[in-house]
Amino acid sequence: MKKYLVFSLLASVIILIGAIKIGQATTTKTRTPMSAGEMYLVDNATSTVITTQSTFTKVSVTSTQGLMLTDFTFNNNRLTYTGTATKTFHAGLTISHSSAGSNDTAQIILYKNGTVDANQEFTGGTQMTAGKVEHKTQLVGDVVSTAIHTFVSLAQNDYIEIGVSNISDADDFTVKHYNLFLMEMYD
């Protein structure tokens, strides 16, 4: 009798596990390709001209479209979201730069829908301040690097650009390398 109960209990567990696995297989979600955009810059030697101390200036160099561009368009140093649904994105930026002067403190930030004047200084748009970083170069030619990671909500035709400011003086910065990506976050 005990053997029969053990066998019966074991069979019930096996049937239950099988039913759970079958149930899981039928409830698997299918996802559409995620929205993502990427652009990068490698081995740049052109300076971003800083006209006004402590004012963010658009990084104005020739960048390259990255491998991933789904629901995004790329236009030199700008990623524009073209999807129809408003979505939340992880914005990630790694960036390295040098300064034309010594003891310069840089601030780097991402701008959403920024507008610039003739000097490429931002005059409008939304600063993504949750991701603003600051660091100091010691000597002329020192190369420093940093990263920004933040979240941003984008609606159709919203765009992201990179801004840099010199809060020490008006020495120019040369952005040597960067990689910016925007990756959709699923619920």
C-alpha positions in Angstrom: 0.0 0.0 0.0 2.8 2.4 0.9 4.5 1.7 -2.4 1.3 2.4 -4.3 0.8 5.8 -2.4 4.4 6.8 -3.1 4.1 5.9 -6.8 0.7 7.6 -7.1 2.1 10.8 -5.4 5.2 10.7 -7.6 3.0 10.3 -10.8 0.8 13.2 -9.7 3.9 15.5 -9.2 5.2 14.5 -12.7 1.8 15.3 -14.3 1.6 18.6 -12.4 5.1 19.6 -13.5 4.3 18.7 -17.1 1.1 20.7 -17.0 3.0 23.7 -15.6 5.6 23.5 -18.4 2.9 23.2 -21.1 1.1 26.2 -19.6 4.3 28.2 -19.6 5.0 27.4 -23.2 1.5 28.6 -24.3 1.8 32.0 -22.4 5.2 33.1 -23.8 5.1 36.7 -25.0 6.3 37.6 -28.4 7.9 41.0 -28.6 8.4 43.3 -31.5 12.0 44.5 -32.1 12.9 47.0 -29.5 13.5 50.6 -30.5 17.2 51.6 -30.2 19.6 54.1 -31.7 23.4 54.5 -31.6 26.0 57.0 -32.8 29.8 57.2 -32.1 32.9 59.2 -32.7 36.5 57.8 -32.9 39.9 59.6 -33.0 38.6 63.1 -33.5 41.0 66.0 -33.5 38.5 68.9 -34.2 37.7 71.2 -31.2 34.3 72.1 -30.0 34.6 75.9 -29.6 33.6 77.2 -26.2 32.5 80.8 -26.7 31.0 81.5 -23.3 32.2 80.1 -19.9 29.6 77.9 -18.2 27.3 77.7 -21.2 26.6 74.3 -22.8 27.8 74.0 -26.4 26.7 71.3 -28.8 29.4 68.8 -29.6 29.9 69.7 -33.2 32.1 67.2 -34.9 31.5 64.5 -37.5 30.1 61.4 -35.9 29.1 58.0 -37.3 25.8 56.1 -37.3 26.0 53.0 -35.0 24.9 49.4 -35.8 21.5 49.8 -34.1 19.0 52.1 -35.6 15.4 50.8 -35.1 12.8 53.6 -34.9 15.5 56.2 -35.0 17.2 58.4 -37.6 20.7 59.6 -37.4 21.8 63.1 -38.4 25.4 64.1 -37.5 25.5 64.2 -33.6 21.7 63.8 -33.2 19.5 60.7 -32.7 15.8 61.3 -33.5 13.1 58.9 -32.3 10.7 58.1 -35.2 8.4 55.6 -33.4 4.8 56.4 -32.9 4.4 55.4 -29.3 6.0 57.4 -26.4 8.5 55.1 -24.8 11.1 55.2 -22.0 14.8 54.7 -23.0 18.1 54.1 -21.3 20.5 56.7 -22.5 24.1 55.7 -22.2 27.1 57.9 -23.1 30.8 57.2 -22.8 33.0 60.1 -23.8 36.6 61.2 -23.6 38.0 64.7 -24.2 41.0 67.0 -23.8 41.2 70.7 -23.2 43.1 73.5 -24.9 44.0 74.8 -21.4 45.1 73.5 -18.0 42.9 73.1 -14.9 39.7 73.2 -16.9 36.5 71.7 -15.4 34.1 70.3 -18.0 30.5 69.6 -17.5 28.8 67.1 -20.0 25.1 66.6 -20.4 22.6 65.2 -22.8 20.0 67.6 -24.3 16.5 66.6 -25.4 15.1 68.7 -28.3 17.9 71.3 -27.9 18.1 74.5 -29.9 21.4 76.3 -30.5 22.5 79.7 -31.6 25.1 80.7 -34.2 27.9 79.7 -31.7 26.3 76.3 -31.3 25.4 77.2 -27.6 22.2 75.7 -26.4 19.5 78.2 -26.0 16.5 75.9 -25.4 15.5 72.3 -25.0 15.6 70.1 -21.9 18.8 69.4 -20.0 18.8 65.8 -18.8 20.3 66.9 -15.5 20.0 63.4 -13.8 22.9 62.4 -16.0 25.1 65.6 -15.8 28.8 64.8 -15.1 31.7 67.1 -14.2 35.5 66.5 -14.1 38.7 68.4 -14.4 41.7 68.2 -16.8 45.0 69.0 -15.1 47.4 69.8 -18.0 46.9 70.8 -21.6 46.4 67.7 -23.7 45.3 65.4 -20.8 42.6 63.1 -22.0 39.9 62.2 -19.5 36.8 60.1 -19.8 33.5 59.6 -18.1 30.1 58.1 -18.6 26.4 59.1 -18.3 23.5 56.7 -17.7 20.0 58.0 -17.3 16.4 57.4 -18.4 14.4 59.6 -20.8 10.9 59.5 -22.2 10.8 60.1 -26.0 7.8 60.8 -28.2 7.8 60.8 -31.9 10.4 63.3 -33.4 12.1 63.9 -30.0 15.9 64.0 -30.4 19.0 63.7 -28.2 22.3 65.6 -28.5 25.5 66.1 -26.4 26.4 69.3 -24.7 29.7 70.3 -23.1 30.6 73.4 -21.1 33.8 74.7 -19.5 33.0 76.1 -16.1 36.6 77.3 -15.5 37.1 79.6 -18.5 36.4 79.6 -22.2 39.1 77.2 -23.3 37.9 74.8 -26.1 37.4 71.1 -25.6 38.3 68.3 -28.1 35.9 65.4 -27.8 38.2 62.5 -28.8 35.8 59.6 -28.7 32.2 58.9 -27.7 29.4 56.3 -28.0 25.8 57.3 -27.4 23.0 54.8 -27.4 19.3 55.0 -26.6 17.7 51.6 -25.8 14.0 51.0 -25.2 13.1 49.8 -21.7 10.4 47.2 -21.6 7.6 47.3 -18.9 
